[in-house]
Every structure is written in structure tokens, then in C-alpha cells.
Amino acid sequence: MEREIIDYLKAIPVSLEDLRKKNRKREIVYYRYVAMYLLREKGYIIATIGRFLNRHHSDVIHACKQVDDAIAGYNKQLLRVYELAKEVHVDRRILCKPVTFQLKKLRVRQ
């Protein structure tokens, strides 16, 4: 099962080690949130996702809530990361070609 999760997360442009670390940089956190959300969408159990990414199950619940709020329109940066990650997964399945993107280009002025 771990190999299946790793293969599913290959399209995210952050290494698995960075997702598992305690790093709190916004870019890494947004990718981690999206990774947790995508795994939850795929049908994995919250506790399994948490154990795989060295997080507590409540962190996974929080990440899913944050992405849901972004989809509702409350966080434009996280929404863009999510939309690009979804496109990357679709492109990867169809073209088998990884696409990278940077969060720095996605800054929204307030």
C-alpha cells in the first residue's frame, strides 16, 4: 500500500521527505495539505494518511478542511495549488509527463 501512495504522490513537485518533515514553510504546507486531500479523495483512511506522512489524524482532518475552504473561495493561493495538482495528476495519467509549478508565481496581492 505504501508503494501505491508514493506512486500517487509523484506528481507533487515536493519530495516525500519534505512532506514528512516538520517544515512549516507555506509552500511545503500547501503541498502537504493538497497531498493529504488527494489521498483522502482517493479513499485512504485518515489514520493511514497521517501515519504515512508522520502526522496525527487530526492534522489530516485540518488539511482536508483547509482545502475544502479553499475550494469554497477562502484561500486563493491554496486553491491554485490544488487546481494545478489536479491538472498534473490528469496530465500524468494521460501523458505520463510530470509538470512542475512554483508557488512563488501564484502570490495574490491583498
Residue, then its C-alpha position, 0 to 999 in steps of 0.5 A: m500500500e505504501r508503494e501505491i501512495i508514493d506512486y500517487l504522490k509523484a506528481i507533487p513537485v515536493s519530495l516525500e521527505d519534505l512532506r514528512k518533515k516538520n517544515r512549516k514553510r507555506e509552500i511545503v504546507y500547501y503541498r502537504y495539505v493538497a497531498m493529504y486531500l488527494l489521498r483522502e479523495k482517493g479513499y485512504i483512511i485518515a489514520t493511514i494518511g497521517r501515519f504515512l506522512n508522520r502526522h496525527h489524524s487530526d492534522v489530516i482532518h485540518a488539511c482536508k478542511q483547509v482545502d475544502d475552504a479553499i475550494a469554497g473561495y477562502n484561500k486563493q493561493l491554496l486553491r491554485v495549488y490544488e487546481l494545478a495538482k489536479e491538472v498534473h495528476v490528469d496530465r500524468r495519467i494521460l501523458c505520463k509527463p510530470v509538470t512542475f509549478q512554483l508557488k512563488k508565481l501564484r502570490v495574490r496581492q491583498 
